[in-house]
Amino acid sequence: MIKNAYKRIRSLLPDYSWVCFLFLAAFQVLVFWVTRIPLKYMDKLDLSIPLDGKIPFQPAWITIYVLSFASWFITFFLLFRQRKEHVYRNSAAYFVTLLLTGTMFMLLPATIRRPEVPGKDFFSWLTRFIYACDQPNNLCPSLHVVCSYYCWRAIFDTEGIPLWYRRFNFLFLLLVCACILFVKQHVFVDIPAGVLAAEVPLQLARRFRWERLGYALEKRFRAAHPNP
């Protein structure tokens, strides 16, 4: 039974996609959590602008913040079902995106003053829960914007992705940009920083054919582990 379940799960994606997916998932966790360790001992920057002070706190927007995780999972699943060249190129781009994001975390150790959330409604409770799980550091760029923008741009010219889903991803990207401000998880500058962190590697990956890195690593692995 377990063996059959394993086969069904494995059949959802090609083997080369599983390798990329698991590696990038682990690296994203590494970038998000490990960078927090030195940031505890660093002076924090206030990157807010006057516009941030005029944006009202709206706890109901936390639903978009949470739903974004499901949106990313679905989009990445669709991306990793593509042909090998496409998967390797986008995986290389996302790896550099995460690397750039982690570097920016360290170069711009920002923080934000979050409001008290005294309400007893569901949205207030969920906001307090997110606040407790996600401390106010690792802010610039916004990883929510990074992931949402990357998902939209990566599927923009991907074959087999319905037009309605591409449009949905763009709309959801706009909602994510709004929600991180309304729930006071980020300041405005974290949005363009997130767009930059995702767009630059995507452009470089297409321009310089970064999928060749995936093919090179695959060739090395096959040479070191030949089939019996």
C-alpha positions, 0 to 999 in steps of 0.5 A: 500500500505504501509502495503504491502510494509512493508510485502515485505521488511520484507519477505526479511530476517527472523525476527531474522536476521532483529533484528541482522541487525538493531542492528549491523547497529546502533552499527557500526554508533555509533562506527564510529561517537561517537569515533570521539568526544573524539578523537578531543581532543587527541594527534594524532599518526603518524603510517606511515612507509617508504613504505607509502611515496613511494606509489603514490597518485591515485585518480581513486582508490576512486571508489573502496573505494565507491563501497565497501559500495555496496559490504558489503551490498550485502554480509551482506544480503546474510549472514543474510539470513542464518539459525539462528545459523549461523546468531547469531554466525556471528552477535556476532562475528561482534559485538565484531569486532566493539567493538574491532575496537572502542577500538583500535581507542581510544588506537591508535588515529592516523591521516594521512596527506592527499594530496591536490587534485586540479584536476577537473576530476570526481575522484578528485572531488569524492576524495575531497568529501570523504575527506570532509565527512571522517575526518582523524581520526578513522584510525587504524584499517581501518574500510574498511578493517575490513568490507571487510575482515569480509565479505570474511571470514564470507562467506568462509564456508557459505552454498549456497554462490557460489564459484565465489562470495567467490573468488570475495570477496577475490579479492575485499578485496585486491582491498580495501587494495590497494585503502585505500593506493592509495587514502591516507585514511590510512597507511599500518599498518591500514591493518593488524590491520583491519585483526586482528580486524575481524579475532580474533572474528570470530575464537573465535565465532566458538571456543566458540559457540557464537551463544548461546548468541543469543539464550539466548537473544531470550529466555529472550525476549520471556519470557518477551513478551509471545505471547497472 
